[in-house]
Amino acid sequence: MRFYTGDPGISADYQNQIFIAEHGSASRSTPIGYRVTLVRVAANQATAYETFAEGWLQNGQILGRPVDLLTLPDGSLLVSDDTANAIYRISYRAP
């Protein structure tokens, strides 16, 4: 879990919100998790939960397991994956 502290000029919508790497539930009969969730915060209270990034679980097949997050100064978000042995960079591009 990380508080997002990237460049607010690039990604003000996420500033001081929480990202959670959901590693997934390998031992459940119906797998859950395997995604990155955004928790919206206002007045020090969680107000909403949104799926931010997904795709590591498709049709019951585990393709990856998000482990940790890191915010870079440019506003991008790194997500580590210990199943695919990868680090993904999620960045923002203005429309």
Secondary structure in CASP SS format (residue, H / E / C, confidence):
PFRMAT SS
TARGET T0000
AUTHOR 0000-0000-0000
METHOD secondary structure of the structure
MODEL  1
M C 1.00
R E 1.00
F E 1.00
Y C 1.00
T C 1.00
G C 1.00
D C 1.00
P H 1.00
G H 1.00
I H 1.00
S H 1.00
A H 1.00
D H 1.00
Y H 1.00
Q C 1.00
N C 1.00
Q C 1.00
I E 1.00
F E 1.00
I E 1.00
A E 1.00
E E 1.00
H C 1.00
G C 1.00
S C 1.00
A C 1.00
S C 1.00
R C 1.00
S C 1.00
T C 1.00
P C 1.00
I C 1.00
G C 1.00
Y C 1.00
R E 1.00
V E 1.00
T E 1.00
L E 1.00
V E 1.00
R E 1.00
V E 1.00
A E 1.00
A C 1.00
N C 1.00
Q E 1.00
A E 1.00
T E 1.00
A E 1.00
Y E 1.00
E E 1.00
T E 1.00
F E 1.00
A E 1.00
E C 1.00
G C 1.00
W C 1.00
L E 1.00
Q E 1.00
N C 1.00
G C 1.00
Q E 1.00
I E 1.00
L C 1.00
G C 1.00
R C 1.00
P E 1.00
V E 1.00
D E 1.00
L E 1.00
L E 1.00
T E 1.00
L C 1.00
P C 1.00
D C 1.00
G C 1.00
S C 1.00
L E 1.00
L E 1.00
V E 1.00
S E 1.00
D E 1.00
D C 1.00
T C 1.00
A C 1.00
N C 1.00
A E 1.00
I E 1.00
Y E 1.00
R E 1.00
I E 1.00
S C 1.00
Y C 1.00
R C 1.00
A C 1.00
P C 1.00
END
